Amino acid sequence: MYYFAYASNLNRKQMAQRCPDSKPKFLATLPNHKLIFTGWSRQWRGGKATIKPLPDHKVIGGVYEISQRDLQSLDRHEGYPREYNRLNKIVLSEDGDAVEVVTYISREQAQESKPSLEYLAVIRQGYKDWEIA
C-alpha cells in the first residue's frame, strides 16, 4: 500500500526507524489541501503538522510503499485514532497519475499553533531528502 507523507515522515531517516519495510517511491501532490500546524505535541514541544481541505491549495509530499506492519507502526506514532484520523486520499504523481494513498489528518483543526524549531528542522531535512523546493 502507499502512504503519503507531508511533514516529519518525509525525513527518510525517521521513516526508516519507524517503518523499516518502507520504500520511498515518488513525489506527489494532494490538491485542495493546505499544510498547517495545530495543537501541541509533547514530543516536539509545539504545534504538530496536519493538512486541512482548502480549495485552490496543494500539499506536496512523498509517497512510500509500506507494509501492514509499517501501517501499524504509523498508527502508533501518529496517535491513531485518538489524535489523528487515517484517511484514504487521492494524490497526483509527478506524471499526473491519480494514486490512492493513506495519510493522517489531525482530529484537532480549530486552533493553529507554531511548530518548534526542532520539528521544523526534521521536516526541512525531509524536504531535502525528497528534493522538494
Backbone as a printed PyTorch tensor [residue, N CA C, xyz], in Angstrom:
tensor([[[  0.8450,  -1.1680,   0.0000],
         [  0.0000,   0.0000,   0.0000],
         [  0.8910,   1.2320,   0.0000]],

        [[  0.2790,   2.3690,  -0.3520],
         [  1.0200,   3.6200,  -0.4230],
         [  0.6330,   4.5550,   0.7280]],

        [[  1.6490,   5.2090,   1.2740],
         [  1.4640,   6.1830,   2.3460],
         [  1.9930,   7.5330,   1.8720]],

        [[  1.1880,   8.5840,   2.0690],
         [  1.5610,   9.9500,   1.6910],
         [  2.0680,  10.6860,   2.9260]],

        [[  3.3570,  11.0490,   2.9090],
         [  3.9900,  11.7940,   3.9900],
         [  4.1130,  13.2500,   3.5710]],

        [[  3.8210,  14.1620,   4.5070],
         [  3.8800,  15.5890,   4.1720],
         [  4.6290,  16.4230,   5.2070]],

        [[  5.1010,  15.7940,   6.2840],
         [  5.7940,  16.5710,   7.3290],
         [  7.0200,  15.7940,   7.8050]],

        [[  7.1130,  15.4740,   9.0910],
         [  8.3450,  14.8630,   9.6100],
         [  8.6200,  13.4860,   9.0130]],

        [[  7.6000,  12.7750,   8.5530],
         [  7.8470,  11.4680,   7.9460],
         [  8.4310,  11.5690,   6.5370]],

        [[  8.5500,  12.7910,   6.0130],
         [  9.3430,  12.9600,   4.7920],
         [ 10.8090,  12.6650,   5.0800]],

        [[ 11.2090,  12.8620,   6.3200],
         [ 12.5850,  12.6140,   6.7340],
         [ 12.8540,  11.1090,   6.6250]],

        [[ 13.6880,  10.7330,   5.6900],
         [ 13.8810,   9.3050,   5.3890],
         [ 14.5200,   8.5400,   6.5370]],

        [[ 15.3790,   9.1990,   7.3210],
         [ 15.9790,   8.5260,   8.4730],
         [ 14.9020,   8.1960,   9.5060]],

        [[ 14.0570,   9.1800,   9.8050],
         [ 12.9580,   8.9440,  10.7530],
         [ 12.0300,   7.8530,  10.2370]],

        [[ 11.6980,   7.9270,   8.9660],
         [ 10.7610,   6.9510,   8.3990],
         [ 11.3540,   5.5410,   8.4260]],

        [[ 12.6460,   5.4130,   8.1660],
         [ 13.2890,   4.0930,   8.2020],
         [ 13.2650,   3.5090,   9.6110]],

        [[ 13.3960,   4.3680,  10.6200],
         [ 13.3240,   3.8970,  12.0040],
         [ 11.9070,   3.4690,  12.3650]],

        [[ 10.9300,   4.2620,  11.9490],
         [  9.5390,   3.9700,  12.2860],
         [  8.9720,   2.8140,  11.4630]],

        [[  9.3610,   2.7560,  10.2110],
         [  8.7690,   1.8060,   9.2680],
         [  9.8850,   1.1350,   8.4540]],

        [[ 10.5110,   0.0950,   9.0230],
         [ 11.6830,  -0.4970,   8.3840],
         [ 11.4230,  -1.1160,   7.0050]],

        [[ 10.1720,  -1.4660,   6.7110],
         [  9.8650,  -2.0510,   5.3970],
         [  9.5820,  -0.9930,   4.3320]],

        [[  9.4860,   0.2750,   4.7330],
         [  9.0480,   1.3220,   3.7970],
         [ 10.0800,   1.5620,   2.7010]],

        [[  9.5480,   1.9160,   1.5270],
         [ 10.3940,   2.2330,   0.3760],
         [  9.9080,   3.5480,  -0.2270]],

        [[ 10.7880,   4.5730,  -0.2930],
         [ 10.3990,   5.8250,  -0.9450],
         [ 10.1100,   5.5640,  -2.4170]],

        [[  8.9900,   6.0930,  -2.9180],
         [  8.5950,   5.8140,  -4.3000],
         [  8.6170,   7.0470,  -5.2020]],

        [[  7.8240,   8.0700,  -4.8620],
         [  7.7300,   9.2270,  -5.7590],
         [  7.1260,  10.4160,  -5.0230]],

        [[  7.3830,  11.6070,  -5.5790],
         [  6.7410,  12.8250,  -5.0910],
         [  5.3090,  12.8580,  -5.5900]],

        [[  4.4490,  13.4850,  -4.7980],
         [  3.0500,  13.5940,  -5.1920],
         [  2.4690,  14.8840,  -4.6450]],

        [[  1.3470,  15.2760,  -5.2040],
         [  0.6300,  16.4780,  -4.7860],
         [ -0.7710,  16.0920,  -4.3530]],

        [[ -1.1660,  16.5920,  -3.1890],
         [ -2.5360,  16.4340,  -2.7150],
         [ -3.2520,  17.7460,  -2.9960]],

        [[ -4.1350,  17.7560,  -4.0010],
         [ -4.7990,  19.0120,  -4.3510],
         [ -5.8690,  19.3980,  -3.3270]],

        [[ -6.1470,  20.6910,  -3.2870],
         [ -7.2230,  21.2460,  -2.4650],
         [ -7.0530,  20.9650,  -0.9750]],

        [[ -5.8000,  20.9930,  -0.5270],
         [ -5.4570,  20.8490,   0.8920],
         [ -4.3150,  21.8090,   1.1990]],

        [[ -4.2000,  22.1770,   2.4850],
         [ -3.1440,  23.0830,   2.9330],
         [ -2.4630,  22.4840,   4.1580]],

        [[ -1.1380,  22.6190,   4.2140],
         [ -0.3640,  22.1970,   5.3780],
         [ -0.4960,  23.2610,   6.4630]],

        [[ -0.8750,  22.8220,   7.6650],
         [ -0.9890,  23.7350,   8.7990],
         [ -0.3830,  23.0550,  10.0340]],

        [[ -0.2280,  23.8160,  11.1010],
         [  0.2230,  23.2870,  12.3910],
         [ -0.8420,  23.6070,  13.4180]],

        [[ -1.1900,  22.6050,  14.2250],
         [ -2.2500,  22.7760,  15.2150],
         [ -1.8650,  22.1360,  16.5330]],

        [[ -2.5830,  22.5190,  17.5720],
         [ -2.4680,  21.8520,  18.8600],
         [ -1.0810,  21.9530,  19.4660]],

        [[ -0.7300,  20.9340,  20.2380],
         [  0.5320,  20.9020,  20.9610],
         [  1.0390,  19.4660,  20.9880]],

        [[  2.2760,  19.2850,  20.6170],
         [  2.9200,  17.9770,  20.6810],
         [  3.9210,  17.9910,  21.8240]],

        [[  3.7600,  17.0610,  22.7760],
         [  4.7470,  16.9550,  23.8600],
         [  6.0990,  16.5430,  23.3000]],

        [[  6.0720,  15.6310,  22.3180],
         [  7.3260,  15.1620,  21.7220],
         [  8.1030,  16.3100,  21.0800]],

        [[  7.4100,  17.1450,  20.3060],
         [  8.0680,  18.2030,  19.5520],
         [  8.0250,  19.5540,  20.2530]],

        [[  7.2490,  19.6720,  21.3120],
         [  7.1290,  20.9140,  22.0750],
         [  6.6560,  22.0880,  21.2310]],

        [[  5.5900,  21.8370,  20.4870],
         [  4.9970,  22.8780,  19.6590],
         [  3.8770,  22.2890,  18.8360]],

        [[  3.3890,  23.0990,  17.9260],
         [  2.3200,  22.6510,  17.0400],
         [  2.7610,  21.4640,  16.2060]],

        [[  1.7800,  20.6230,  15.8410],
         [  2.0740,  19.4520,  15.0090],
         [  1.4250,  19.6280,  13.6450]],

        [[  2.0830,  19.0960,  12.6450],
         [  1.6310,  19.2620,  11.2720],
         [  0.3770,  18.4530,  11.0020]],

        [[ -0.4570,  19.0250,  10.1700],
         [ -1.6150,  18.3270,   9.6360],
         [ -1.9750,  18.9940,   8.3180]],

        [[ -2.9630,  18.4510,   7.6620],
         [ -3.4710,  19.0570,   6.4390],
         [ -4.9570,  19.2800,   6.6150]],

        [[ -5.4410,  20.3310,   5.9590],
         [ -6.8790,  20.5800,   6.0050],
         [ -7.3690,  20.8680,   4.5970]],

        [[ -8.5880,  20.4290,   4.3080],
         [ -9.1500,  20.7110,   2.9890],
         [ -9.2900,  22.2180,   2.7810]],

        [[ -8.7920,  22.6870,   1.6570],
         [ -8.8900,  24.1000,   1.3210],
         [ -8.7450,  24.2430,  -0.1930]],

        [[ -9.8020,  24.7270,  -0.8670],
         [ -9.7410,  24.8580,  -2.3200],
         [ -8.5730,  25.7230,  -2.7730]],

        [[ -8.0660,  25.4160,  -3.9350],
         [ -7.0020,  26.1880,  -4.5960],
         [ -5.6690,  26.1740,  -3.8510]],

        [[ -5.4590,  25.1920,  -2.9820],
         [ -4.1700,  24.9840,  -2.3240],
         [ -3.6940,  23.5750,  -2.6530]],

        [[ -2.4370,  23.2930,  -2.3540],
         [ -1.9220,  21.9440,  -2.5710],
         [ -0.8240,  21.6530,  -1.5650]],

        [[ -0.6880,  20.3780,  -1.2610],
         [  0.3570,  19.9170,  -0.3690],
         [  1.2460,  18.9690,  -1.1650]],

        [[  2.5330,  19.2520,  -1.1720],
         [  3.4940,  18.3750,  -1.8390],
         [  4.0870,  17.4600,  -0.7900]],

        [[  4.1840,  16.1850,  -1.1220],
         [  4.7250,  15.2270,  -0.1820],
         [  5.3690,  14.0580,  -0.9010]],

        [[  5.7940,  13.1010,  -0.1150],
         [  6.4220,  11.9050,  -0.6560],
         [  5.5460,  10.6960,  -0.4240]],

        [[  5.5750,   9.7860,  -1.3830],
         [  4.8090,   8.5470,  -1.2630],
         [  5.7760,   7.3970,  -1.0130]],

        [[  5.4930,   6.6780,   0.0550],
         [  6.2440,   5.4710,   0.4030],
         [  5.3620,   4.2550,   0.1510]],

        [[  5.9780,   3.1760,  -0.2710],
         [  5.2960,   1.8890,  -0.2530],
         [  5.5440,   1.3070,   1.1350]],

        [[  4.4760,   0.8980,   1.8160],
         [  4.6120,   0.3920,   3.1840],
         [  3.9170,  -0.9580,   3.3360]],

        [[  4.3490,  -1.6930,   4.3330],
         [  3.7470,  -2.9880,   4.6610],
         [  2.6470,  -2.7900,   5.7100]],

        [[  1.9140,  -3.8430,   5.9690],
         [  0.9040,  -3.8010,   7.0290],
         [  1.5620,  -3.5150,   8.3820]],

        [[  2.7250,  -4.0910,   8.5970],
         [  3.4650,  -3.8420,   9.8390],
         [  3.8490,  -2.3640,   9.9600]],

        [[  4.2760,  -1.7630,   8.8490],
         [  4.5970,  -0.3330,   8.8440],
         [  3.3570,   0.4930,   9.1640]],

        [[  2.2200,   0.1140,   8.5970],
         [  0.9810,   0.8450,   8.8470],
         [  0.6390,   0.8150,  10.3340]],

        [[  0.8020,  -0.3080,  10.9630],
         [  0.5440,  -0.4150,  12.4010],
         [  1.5040,   0.4690,  13.1950]],

        [[  2.7540,   0.5260,  12.7600],
         [  3.7290,   1.3970,  13.4110],
         [  3.3390,   2.8670,  13.2360]],

        [[  2.9260,   3.2490,  12.0190],
         [  2.4840,   4.6230,  11.7780],
         [  1.2760,   4.9580,  12.6510]],

        [[  0.3450,   4.0220,  12.7650],
         [ -0.8330,   4.2510,  13.6130],
         [ -0.4020,   4.6290,  15.0280]],

        [[  0.5790,   3.9190,  15.5610],
         [  1.0670,   4.2170,  16.9160],
         [  1.7350,   5.5920,  16.9630]],

        [[  2.6350,   5.8630,  16.0120],
         [  3.3710,   7.1280,  16.0140],
         [  2.4660,   8.3310,  15.7660]],

        [[  1.4230,   8.1480,  14.9840],
         [  0.5180,   9.2560,  14.6680],
         [ -0.6240,   9.3900,  15.6790]],

        [[ -0.6810,   8.4940,  16.6400],
         [ -1.7370,   8.5780,  17.6380],
         [ -3.1170,   8.2540,  17.0780]],

        [[ -3.1630,   7.3450,  16.1090],
         [ -4.4430,   6.9330,  15.5300],
         [ -5.0850,   5.8980,  16.4300]],

        [[ -6.3480,   6.0350,  16.7700],
         [ -7.3460,   7.0010,  16.2680],
         [ -7.6170,   8.1820,  17.2050]],

        [[ -6.8700,   8.3210,  18.2870],
         [ -7.1570,   9.3900,  19.2550],
         [ -6.8010,  10.7830,  18.7260]],

        [[ -5.5770,  10.9340,  18.2160],
         [ -5.1080,  12.2570,  17.8160],
         [ -5.2580,  12.5350,  16.3250]],

        [[ -5.0390,  11.5140,  15.5260],
         [ -5.1180,  11.6580,  14.0720],
         [ -6.0780,  10.6310,  13.4980]],

        [[ -6.7670,  11.0270,  12.4360],
         [ -7.5630,  10.0980,  11.6440],
         [ -6.6920,   9.5720,  10.5130]],

        [[ -6.8620,   8.3060,  10.1710],
         [ -6.1970,   7.7390,   8.9920],
         [ -7.2200,   7.7100,   7.8700]],

        [[ -6.8830,   8.3730,   6.7680],
         [ -7.8230,   8.5010,   5.6650],
         [ -7.2070,   8.0370,   4.3570]],

        [[ -8.0550,   7.5670,   3.4620],
         [ -7.6440,   7.2990,   2.0900],
         [ -7.8440,   8.5780,   1.2940]],

        [[ -6.8350,   8.9370,   0.5280],
         [ -6.8910,  10.1280,  -0.3200],
         [ -6.3580,   9.7700,  -1.6990]],

        [[ -6.6350,  10.6330,  -2.6530],
         [ -6.0690,  10.5050,  -3.9990],
         [ -5.0540,  11.6150,  -4.1830]],

        [[ -3.8210,  11.2330,  -4.5100],
         [ -2.7780,  12.2000,  -4.8190],
         [ -2.4250,  12.0810,  -6.2900]],

        [[ -1.7400,  13.0940,  -6.7850],
         [ -1.2960,  13.0920,  -8.1850],
         [  0.2140,  12.9380,  -8.2200]],

        [[  0.6690,  11.9350,  -8.9660],
         [  2.1040,  11.7360,  -9.1290],
         [  2.6670,  12.8470, -10.0080]],

        [[  3.9860,  12.8910, -10.1150],
         [  4.6200,  13.9070, -10.9730],
         [  4.1930,  13.7670, -12.4280]],

        [[  3.7810,  12.5610, -12.8220],
         [  3.2940,  12.3260, -14.1860],
         [  1.8140,  12.6500, -14.3320]],

        [[  1.1620,  13.0390, -13.2240],
         [ -0.2530,  13.3710, -13.2690],
         [ -1.1790,  12.1910, -13.0360]],

        [[ -0.6150,  11.0370, -12.6920],
         [ -1.4480,   9.8550, -12.4360],
         [ -2.0870,   9.9650, -11.0560]],

        [[ -3.3610,   9.5850, -10.9710],
         [ -4.0690,   9.5560,  -9.6960],
         [ -3.7010,   8.2670,  -8.9590]],

        [[ -3.2820,   8.4060,  -7.7010],
         [ -2.8350,   7.2640,  -6.9080],
         [ -3.5370,   7.3060,  -5.5520]],

        [[ -4.0970,   6.1690,  -5.1240],
         [ -4.7290,   6.1040,  -3.8140],
         [ -3.6670,   5.8690,  -2.7470]],

        [[ -3.7490,   6.6540,  -1.6880],
         [ -2.7880,   6.5860,  -0.5770],
         [ -3.5450,   6.6330,   0.7410]],

        [[ -2.8400,   6.2680,   1.8080],
         [ -3.3350,   6.5650,   3.1510],
         [ -2.5030,   7.7130,   3.6860]],

        [[ -3.1240,   8.5440,   4.5020],
         [ -2.4160,   9.6230,   5.1650],
         [ -3.1380,   9.9170,   6.4710]],

        [[ -2.5680,  10.7830,   7.2670],
         [ -3.1240,  11.0850,   8.5810],
         [ -3.4600,  12.5680,   8.6700]],

        [[ -4.6210,  12.8630,   9.2540],
         [ -5.0780,  14.2350,   9.4380],
         [ -5.4810,  14.4040,  10.8940]],

        [[ -4.9740,  15.4550,  11.5210],
         [ -5.2610,  15.7010,  12.9250],
         [ -6.7470,  15.8640,  13.1640]],

        [[ -7.1980,  15.3120,  14.2650],
         [ -8.5980,  15.4790,  14.6550],
         [ -8.8390,  16.9060,  15.1510]],

        [[ -7.7770,  17.5690,  15.6150],
         [ -7.8640,  18.9360,  16.1330],
         [ -7.4040,  19.9020,  15.0530]],

        [[ -8.3490,  20.6330,  14.4610],
         [ -8.0080,  21.5270,  13.3590],
         [ -8.3370,  22.9860,  13.6580]],

        [[ -8.9940,  23.2560,  14.7720],
         [ -9.5160,  24.5970,  15.0110],
         [ -8.4240,  25.6090,  15.3390]],

        [[ -7.5300,  25.2550,  16.2330],
         [ -6.5540,  26.2220,  16.7340],
         [ -5.1850,  25.9980,  16.1000]],

        [[ -4.7780,  26.9130,  15.2280],
         [ -3.4420,  26.7930,  14.6460],
         [ -2.4040,  27.2530,  15.6640]],

        [[ -1.2160,  26.6440,  15.6020],
         [ -0.1540,  26.9610,  16.5540],
         [  1.1970,  26.8560,  15.8710]],

        [[  2.2250,  27.3770,  16.5280],
         [  3.5640,  27.3830,  15.9400],
         [  4.2980,  26.0820,  16.2490]],

        [[  4.9930,  25.5400,  15.2470],
         [  5.8320,  24.3660,  15.4960],
         [  7.1580,  24.7760,  16.1280]],

        [[  7.8030,  23.8250,  16.7670],
         [  9.1220,  24.0940,  17.3530],
         [ 10.1850,  24.1260,  16.2540]],

        [[ 11.2910,  24.7570,  16.5410],
         [ 12.4060,  24.8010,  15.5880],
         [ 12.9590,  23.4020,  15.3480]],

        [[ 12.9770,  22.5680,  16.3760],
         [ 13.4540,  21.1880,  16.2360],
         [ 12.5780,  20.4070,  15.2450]],

        [[ 11.2650,  20.5400,  15.3900],
         [ 10.3220,  19.8640,  14.4950],
         [ 10.4980,  20.3660,  13.0650]],

        [[ 10.6120,  21.6770,  12.8970],
         [ 10.8120,  22.2410,  11.5600],
         [ 12.1140,  21.7410,  10.9330]],

        [[ 13.1510,  21.5510,  11.7330],
         [ 14.4260,  21.0490,  11.2030],
         [ 14.2660,  19.6290,  10.6660]],

        [[ 13.4950,  18.8030,  11.3530],
         [ 13.2490,  17.4290,  10.8820],
         [ 12.4630,  17.4610,   9.5740]],

        [[ 11.4700,  18.3380,   9.4990],
         [ 10.6770,  18.4750,   8.2710],
         [ 11.5520,  18.9980,   7.1330]],

        [[ 12.3700,  20.0080,   7.4120],
         [ 13.2600,  20.5630,   6.3670],
         [ 14.2110,  19.4990,   5.8190]],

        [[ 14.7180,  18.6480,   6.7040],
         [ 15.5870,  17.5640,   6.2360],
         [ 14.8090,  16.6360,   5.3100]],

        [[ 13.5570,  16.3880,   5.6450],
         [ 12.7020,  15.5780,   4.7650],
         [ 12.5140,  16.2270,   3.3890]],

        [[ 12.3540,  17.5470,   3.3720],
         [ 12.2490,  18.2520,   2.0860],
         [ 13.5380,  18.0760,   1.2810]],

        [[ 14.6840,  18.1110,   1.9580],
         [ 15.9630,  17.8910,   1.2680],
         [ 16.0470,  16.4580,   0.7680]],

        [[ 15.6480,  15.4960,   1.6240],
         [ 15.6950,  14.0920,   1.2290],
         [ 14.9040,  13.8290,  -0.0510]],

        [[ 13.7680,  14.4960,  -0.1860],
         [ 12.8790,  14.2920,  -1.3420],
         [ 13.1360,  15.3110,  -2.4570]],

        [[ 14.0620,  16.2470,  -2.2110],
         [ 14.3660,  17.3110,  -3.1800],
         [ 13.1370,  18.1410,  -3.5160]],

        [[ 12.4000,  18.5050,  -2.4570],
         [ 11.2500,  19.3910,  -2.6020],
         [ 11.7530,  20.8120,  -2.4170]],

        [[ 11.4460,  21.6570,  -3.3800],
         [ 11.9320,  23.0530,  -3.3190],
         [ 11.2630,  23.8260,  -2.2170]]])
